[in-house]
Amino acid sequence: MPFDWKKEFPHVFYTTKKKVAKEENEVNPDYLKLIKNGTKEAKKKAEKAAKLSKEAVEISQKVYEYVEKLELVQETETSYELFKSGFDVVIGNPPYIKEYTNRQAFAGLHAHYCYQGKMDLWYFFGCLALEIIKKEDGLIGYIAPNNWITNSGASKFRNQFLQKGKLTEFIDFGNFKVFDSAGIQTMIYIMKRTGNNENYDFSYSKVLDSKINHETNQLFLEKINDQRFTYFKTTIEKEIYLNKTINFINAEVGDIIDKIKGKQNFELDKKEVAQGIVPPQDFLNKKNKEILGDDFKVGNGIFNLDNEEFINLNLTLKEKELIKPFFTTNELGRFYGISKNNLWVIYTNSSFKKAEKIESYPNIKSHLDKYKKIITSDNKPYGLHRARDEKFFIGEKIMSVRKCAVPTFTFTDFDCYVSQTYFSIKTERINQKYLTGLLNSKLIAFWLKYKGKMQGDNYQIDKEPLLNLPIIEPNTKKQTEIAELVSKIIENKQKIIDYSELL
């Protein structure tokens, strides 16, 4: 019988209210005696626990010894041989760890067939389950983050699932936090390993209301009809989803998606879409401030500068050539962006990895030298981690924010440098004001909801969803008409801002 800590030490795990004696003649207890007796009892229990713990370690060691010896057994009818045919059930809540948060956790795993950049550690466990489960009859049940079906770092795991696995049920908790201590969107999948998985249906369910409590969530798991939940049958077609993201939609939505796709006659090229700048140190954070000391303040500009910091650097004309106007969601909204910036970026590309390159920019060098200890750029200490082709930041272009409650595309015709929180779309093959109008439409929002990436209730519009957008290129006249409407929207938004400044 396992040692029950709570049973043996109730005074540690449970608290009870002390009764207060009201009778005047009640005698106070002998606290010294109680302490002495309690100490003896605690010592006795602790010795018992230590003995049991020691026994547990010894038993575990014996188990490992038995496994090693079993490897040498030649009889084909051993239970070990039966085990090698696969487990009947694999159930898990694997660890969720990204490599950039814990590189040590990925040590020795980079040669694994499932490994790729931006992955989560739990994908290894997903692949392992497909290896050790009994074919056809075994069942895998995992609870894990729900974004593996669209995450770019999960493409190898998705392909393993598509090649070997077959879903029987997918339970998506949406934006409801199953674990109070973890801010992740969670799902449960039940799948088996089989070769009969080219085209099949399975049960899908999802929580639509993130504000439900755990009691209401139980109703969801019991499949009670409620407008806060959705349940339907959906289809996996292996050939369609291989090397792509996966989206689960019902038949009605699928018909609409097919009709939209059928009208498409234009798609963006990967050379027309680029992510924004990765510094990675834009402003000083608390952690790095502790490294640098009390002479520095949290929020100090490093590769990004506010207006005051920009002025105080006393830059030469040559140095100012490296300083570019920087924009955020404070200036960039749907359709329209304010051309007046409040921030700047020191735009040093990978050529500044060579220390001699910075010598012509002494004030910038002096500024970055102060932060040398904490700059982690691949091009440190003077180059941005990831600068981009500057054509994506100048002239006419469309800025697309990656994570948003509503898809937000901003037409800009001024120099507009942005961080990795944005993608820049720049094409000469279609009217970009027309394209801005189309991308901000409800039709595109509908498409992205069901065929793009979602994080709970929020859109995550990465490069792949942008390249897969079902764009319609009408004739030049129609493009011009819609572009003129977009121009009016932009003008009216500018007027609203101008008037608000007068109030």
SULHU-V824882 format. One record per run of one state. SS is the DSSP state (H for helix, E for strand, C for the rest). FROM is the first residue (numbers start at 1). LEN is the number of residues. If there is no record, write none. Layout:
# SULHU-V824882
ss->SS from->FROM len->LEN
ss->SS from->FROM len->LEN
This chain:
# SULHU-V824882
ss->C from->1 len->4
ss->H from->5 len->4
ss->C from->9 len->1
ss->H from->10 len->4
ss->C from->14 len->17
ss->H from->31 len->40
ss->C from->71 len->8
ss->H from->79 len->5
ss->C from->84 len->3
ss->E from->87 len->1
ss->C from->88 len->1
ss->E from->89 len->4
ss->C from->93 len->5
ss->E from->98 len->1
ss->C from->99 len->4
ss->H from->103 len->4
ss->C from->107 len->13
ss->E from->120 len->1
ss->C from->121 len->1
ss->H from->122 len->11
ss->E from->133 len->1
ss->C from->134 len->5
ss->E from->139 len->7
ss->H from->146 len->4
ss->C from->150 len->2
ss->H from->152 len->13
ss->E from->165 len->8
ss->C from->173 len->13
ss->E from->186 len->8
ss->C from->194 len->5
ss->E from->199 len->9
ss->C from->208 len->6
ss->H from->214 len->8
ss->C from->222 len->7
ss->E from->229 len->9
ss->H from->238 len->4
ss->C from->242 len->9
ss->H from->251 len->13
ss->C from->264 len->2
ss->E from->266 len->1
ss->C from->267 len->3
ss->H from->270 len->3
ss->E from->273 len->3
ss->C from->276 len->1
ss->E from->277 len->2
ss->C from->279 len->4
ss->E from->283 len->1
ss->C from->284 len->2
ss->H from->286 len->7
ss->C from->293 len->8
ss->E from->301 len->1
ss->C from->302 len->2
ss->E from->304 len->3
ss->H from->307 len->6
ss->C from->313 len->4
ss->H from->317 len->4
ss->C from->321 len->2
ss->E from->323 len->4
ss->C from->327 len->5
ss->E from->332 len->1
ss->C from->333 len->2
ss->E from->335 len->1
ss->C from->336 len->1
ss->E from->337 len->1
ss->C from->338 len->5
ss->E from->343 len->4
ss->C from->347 len->3
ss->H from->350 len->4
ss->C from->354 len->1
ss->H from->355 len->6
ss->C from->361 len->1
ss->H from->362 len->8
ss->C from->370 len->2
ss->H from->372 len->3
ss->C from->375 len->11
ss->E from->386 len->1
ss->C from->387 len->3
ss->H from->390 len->4
ss->C from->394 len->3
ss->E from->397 len->5
ss->C from->402 len->1
ss->E from->403 len->2
ss->C from->405 len->4
ss->E from->409 len->4
ss->C from->413 len->4
ss->E from->417 len->1
ss->C from->418 len->1
ss->E from->419 len->1
ss->C from->420 len->2
ss->E from->422 len->4
ss->C from->426 len->6
ss->H from->432 len->8
ss->C from->440 len->2
ss->H from->442 len->10
ss->C from->452 len->2
ss->E from->454 len->2
ss->C from->456 len->2
ss->E from->458 len->3
ss->C from->461 len->2
ss->H from->463 len->5
ss->C from->468 len->3
ss->E from->471 len->1
ss->C from->472 len->4
ss->H from->476 len->27
ss->C from->503 len->1
